[in-house]
């Protein structure tokens, strides 16, 4: 796993993986630093001899919520740099490696996007724009890698209980009571993880390019 800091959460995640009898490696990196991708990939390959699955889960929200007309170029570049640009080029680096090293094992690239890929929130413009390009990225890589037997998927979470949503938790609690989410509750990070694991285990290879919604029915058009 990679992150910008090796904090307690990173150590805890690695410990959980090891507790399950698996190996874990933490690599400190900034996804927006395209020049570091080759080194990150090299460390991962050296650790286990190859890459079976890339999960693009790194992302940041809008630095501040506000008027679309007030979005700064600095905020726009920061969000796009991680959520889209960094994600694309890391996927490209891993795809090149996978394509150059054929394998009998199931391999996949899974991108965690957001319901904001389609649902517009004008107060989070740069975030929505960054996520709206990921479905196309998924389709493009799925087409390019299909003959190499590398499946490419998008997991699209809804309102998930995470540190990113903690600051607006009360707002969402009120919206849940008003019926915003048909399931009537928060999504949990474990539920997103279960969706990713299902796609990563190789049981759905012919479904490459597909989107799996994990949003409690939020994105279903209804009236």
Phi, psi and omega in degrees: 000154180232154174195169182284336179225147176262081184259190182297323179295319178296315180296321180295318179298315178298321179296320179297319179296315180294326178298332178275007179084017181250162175274152179219141177225130174258132177238117180281124181197162176248116185301330181288345178274090185301325182296341181271351187298319182298319180293319178299313180296319180299318179296319180295318180294319180295329182290315185236002177085003180168180179234119179267329184207133171252125174249111177276095183241352180290140178183157176231155175273180175298134179306327174207147177271137181181195184294132175309325183285353182251005181298129181270157178295328179294315179294318180300311182295322181296315182289313179297323182299325179266305190292330183241300185298310180296319180296317179298311186286331173291320176298319179299315180298316180291321179298318177300315180297313181298315182296330182274350182230081180306150183214151175275350181270153177295134178228152185203158170236121185238122181251124176271112182256241183185157172300342178290356172297334180233329183270123187273134173233096185303337179279358178226052190301310184295326178293312180299318179297319180295323182280333184291339179275343185292326174300319177293320177302318179299315180296319181296313179292326178298317179294317183292326189255000185301315182291341177273004180060038176247113183277144181231129185225161172237130172253126188243092181286157173262232182271104186251140179285102181218170175301332181293330181259359184299324183291342180239026184300316183294324178300315181290324177303317179295318180293326176298317179297332180274358176095016182304314180252122181306324179289344174075023184203173171292151163272153180250150182300328178299327181290326174292318179299321179296321179295316179298315181298322179298319180285330184281343187279359175086007184276351182233049186295330184277000179262017182306142183091358185280158176248133176246113179278132176233075190219012178064022179091004183303321187272001180284121178299130181209157175211000000 
